[in-house]
Amino acid sequence: MRVLLVEDDPHLGPDLRAELLRSGYAVDLADNGVDGEAMGYEDIYDLVVLDLGLPQRSGLEVLRNWRKRRNNVPVLILTARSAWQERVDGFEAGADDYLGKPFHNEELFARMTALLRRAHQQISSTLEVEGLVLNEKTQSVVLDGNEEVSLTGTEYRLLRYFMHNPSRVLSKLQLVEHLYDDGAENDSNVIEAYIKMLRKKIGKERIQTKRGQGYVFIATL
């Protein structure tokens, strides 16, 4: 899953990006409102973490501009804990959730996971599709019969994106855009290799190839 982090704090921004990368997200970081808004128009992000107190253009203005242009990407805003009016303004502008500073990263990650579940209409707190249960803490998958299989970082990100989009045809380009950030070396041909490895672990029948189109994670076997 690919996240846009818009945060100008020279310590918090890079530190938070590093923590998100360790948690299996692809993350692009913008440190001002103008760049953040422009990046947010790209149809590649699954979620945005947006600070309101940004230089050049406020986070609130950025959010309003996105919503005016019908950009419905889920947005979690960061704001000073005591600034209740900012929270109200943020919700009125179209925010999906907020978190007051300072915060614990664990709470931020939990709120992000909840927003992603909501965006994909997943009621359960567990990511489960057709007998597969993804353990986001250990980055492993539990198969039918309760066999737990470890995944590499890329395998985990790939399977998580497939499970968030069951029965949907996903092109190589879409997979690359949602698995890697702008700073990562990526090649769409590498996706084939990771899908091959993933099929060995979860069963080749779960990921079907649509020739000339991409791949489909089968929701019903």
ZISUL-V447778 format. One record per helix or strand. SS is the DSSP state (helix for helix, strand for strand). FROM is the first residue (numbers start at 1). TO is the last residue. If there is no record, write none. Layout:
# ZISUL-V447778
[[SS,FROM,TO] [SS,FROM,TO]]
This chain:
# ZISUL-V447778
[[strand,2,6] [helix,12,22] [strand,26,30] [helix,33,40] [strand,47,51] [helix,59,68] [strand,75,80] [helix,84,93] [strand,97,101] [helix,105,119] [strand,127,129] [strand,132,135] [strand,140,142] [strand,148,150] [helix,153,164] [strand,169,170] [helix,172,179] [helix,188,202] [helix,204,206] [strand,207,210] [strand,214,217]]
